[in-house]
Amino acid sequence: MNSIVQLKDVSKDYGPVRAVSQVSLEISRGNIFGLIGSDGAGKSTLLRMVATMIPPSSGQIFIDGLDVRREKNRVKPLIGYMPQRFGLYRDLTVGENLAFFMDIFGISGKEREERRELYLGFSNLIPFIDRLAGDLSGGMRQKLGLACVLVHHPKVLLLDEPTNGVDPVSRQEFWEILQEMRGMGITIMISTAYLEEGEMCDHLAIMHKSRVLAVGSPEEIRGRKPDLEEAMISRIGAVDEELAHEDFRF
């Protein structure tokens, strides 16, 4: 089975509000899959459901063949989830933060040292191992957060707008790390507010008003439009116009 993440008619309701509506997706192993769309489109809610943080109201989610709702405890070791506000301890150093997360996952002995060197090495944080997390730049904090969610070697990495507000150089460095992770066989599902980052994904889904409007490679999403921004605006505009006509008829 090439797909490691599968969503089948997944919806999430908060009372009368539908945050995610009947989303079906398949994400191939070793791919970077991007979620792009307007604020409030449902991207964060969708990622939180895949990460087992909240249950879907309907539909099914599978990770490596395991049902996220029914086999939550077996799914959790397979994923690394980094929310928009990741819980680093600002009064601990870079090394102490990483050690804390390795303690959570029971990583010890020689393996502990190897993983510290690996992930702080990828993140270029070894020179800052004794610096307090609170004293790091925004980009460095995000790279430390990524290192912390990778220490248990997850098969699937879930990232919710990890570069939001980060300077362009740090964003580029962050994506270089993601490309290395993909090269190691890790599947990455990421939401982003930056459409140029969408160009670096293998596949994309455009979300708007809780629904997925289109799925495909960046080239397929662009179609005849000059860039992803034009393609997304065009698709969203068409959907909004259709919804406006429906409201008018009623």
Order of alpha helices (4+ residues) and beta strands (2+ residues): beta-beta-beta-alpha-beta-beta-alpha-beta-alpha-alpha-alpha-beta-alpha-beta-alpha-beta-beta-alpha-alpha
